[in-house]
Structures are given as C-alpha cells and as structure tokens.
C-alpha cells in the first residue's frame, strides 16, 4: 500500500477535544471520525486493527468449542418483559417503536434473545452443553459519552452464552471462557488480570472482570502484585485443569472497587505486595444460573422424564474498546510513537524511501522489496510522498507498524537500514528481515 493512495487523514496536532492517549491517536491518524456524540465511523486504519482483534477473539472462542451465530441489533421488548428486565435496565436502553407501534429496542446485550433462540431449538439434556457467541454492534445510551471509543454509545462486542444441565457443568463452561480470555489477551500482548467483580444489571453471584492497568482507566482496582507472575500456559480443556487455573488466580486478592474491603485487603496482602491503581475493563464474564431460563421457560428434558431449567452464563469482550486499550498500554505519548503488537498491527512493516524529483531509485528499490514481502504474506505500507525525512518518520511512528526500513544515503548494496520501533537501527539483508518478521508473526 502506498501512503499517497491510502485513506489515512493524519492531523498535524492532537485534537483539543481528546483528553486521553487513545482518543488523541485515533483521531490524529484518522482511525475514526465522530458521527455524533459517542458514535464513530471506523476508517480503514482503525477498522483493520479492529478486525484483526476480532479474528483473534473468534479463534480463541472456537478453540473452546463455542459456536458462532449472529443475532440482530434490534430486539423485541416482549422477551425483555418476560425476563423482567425491560423496566429495570434503565435509561441506557434505547427504546423505539416500529410503524406498527410495537415496542422495540437497540440491544445493549443479548441474554434474552439467545435464551429465546435456545428454548425454541433445544429440548433434551443430551444436546448440552451449548456454547454460543456472536460479534455484533451494541448500543447503550451513555449519559456522558467520553474518551472516544472507550466510553461511547455504539460499540462492537463479542458476547457469548453457555447453557448447561447443572451448576457443576456450568462452572466448567465458565472456566473454559476464563481460559479463553486469558489466551486472547496474551495474543494481543496485554496483561489482563481477572478480578472478582460486581454482577450489575446482568445478575448472578459469580463474576470476573478482566482489567489492564492504565491511569486513564475508570475502574479502581486493588490487587496483590504477585498475580502478575501467573499465566495460563499448559492449561488443558479439562475440569481439573481449568479449576486449578481459576483457583491459582483467585488465591491472590484482586478486586474492583465495588468488591473492595479495606480490612480484608490489608489482612490478605502484605504491604510490599499491595497495589492500588486504575485499570481498563476489557472483558467481563458472569454466571447467573437460571436467572433468565426460568422466567423464559428455557428447560430441557432430563433422564426419567423430569424437566429442569438450564444453567446459564454470559461472557463479553469489548472488541472495539480493545483498540483503545492497546493504545493506552502501548502508545509512547512523549515521543509520539505507537508500536502495535504484530498480531493486530495495520501493517507489519513500513518502508520509508528518501525521494526527490531527480532521483527515484529509492522508491524503485522500495517497490522491489515490497514484492518480496508480498510473496511472504507480509503487509507493507510505503511512504511514496516527497515530504522531508523527519515528517515521514514522524508519520510512520504514529501509524505504528512495528518494523521500519529506511532507504536513503546510508543504504549500501544488499544491506538495509532496519529497525524495530523502540530499538536501535541495524543494517541487515532482506532475507534476514523477512525471517525476523515471520518469526514474530508465527508467535502470535
């Protein structure tokens, strides 16, 4: 891709209305454009990143046996009245009427709709468990949308739902999602800590938020620093292995402010291991038993002819919010450098040739290099403009391809000026560059 042909409307300065790093960068490099308060159009650069995040989330859901569906954004109010949540949900729900004067709503979540799908299709315990998910736009009418996509009204979300025969099997499903989330965030190069959290309007008595540390976060968190040394490596999709993984994390005090108890915190966590800070919620999982299946008649036939209501959980990841969360974690505001994890970077490498009207040899060399990258499935962006060198570097640092090649006066023969953002430039040949990038991509 040539930068002259790409739709990347870069601004010279940070927009005055943007107060946090992610909002500033996304507006400045043209990842998004505000349509109205809390609602954004996603432009090519931002959309590429979001779709790569979506694919990672999808792959990790598929690994635990979840099946993808797609539910509509508009829902009937009738199923929400069945569950008892229609009046309780509050003003965040956008309520509308169609031309037949039927009450409809723009879905803020999908517990009711997926329960309706389940009850009309599954009748026997032999078909359980069922793990269903979709990735779809949601709408919550925030009273004060702010911070760009971090606290907006329309957002892109993965929400999943589990249906099980009893509490034991339901907890097994819950733990599968617990593992899936840890693995997904790891592939995004984020350290997301599961923390005991309030269930809020979703309901239930078991819930974990997945939080990344960030001073711009809206969640206050209290945790034991030792939790950051844990990982999900080697965990198998077996009851014992998954249960051990969750217990491994739960042995350390780690909660959001709704669950915080000062006396318990000071009793369980030594002073040197206490951490009080802020974070960004990037995922939330819930177990709520028959909260929705019972009022909505979501039952199955059991052995012996009896019926019982299925036990359910729900599991959300903010796909669009993760774009902002990665920026908050990775953007070097002081030096104006954004280094995307290679798993979601809009481009793997940028090529910056020094161009002038009388000599196009650098651009020709860039084109030849790009052909080799294409053969190796390496995504490239070339700055083919005649701007000065410092402007080109600044632009590419903002776009954030994790690797750069500079073709200029110091480029000799087969050796290229190559650098990984944040590290020193070195001179190596194209074959070595391809090997480095491919190895990085294979890790993710």
Secondary structure, DSSP 8 states (H G I E B T S, - for coil): -BTTTS-----SS--TT--SHHHHHHHHTTSEEEEETTEEEE-HHHHHHHHHHHHHHHHHHHHTT-EE----SEEEHHHHHHHT-TTTS-TTSEEEE-TT--EEEE-S--HHHHHHHHHTT--BGGG--EEEEEEEEEE---TT-BTGGGB-SEEEEEEEEEEESSHHHHHHHHHHHHHHHHHHHHHTT---EEEE---GGG--SEEEEEEEE-TT-SEEEEEEGGGGG---TT--SSHHHHHHHHHHHHTS-EEEGGG--HHHHHHHS-GGGEEEEEEEEEEEEEEEETTTHHHHT-EEE-TTS-EEE-EEEEEEEEHHHHHHHHHHHH-BTTTTB----TTT-S-SEEEEE--BTTB-HHHHHHHHHHHHHHHTT--EEE--S---HHHHHHHHHHHT-SEEEEESTT-BTTEEEEEETTS--EEEEHHHHHHHHHHHHHH-
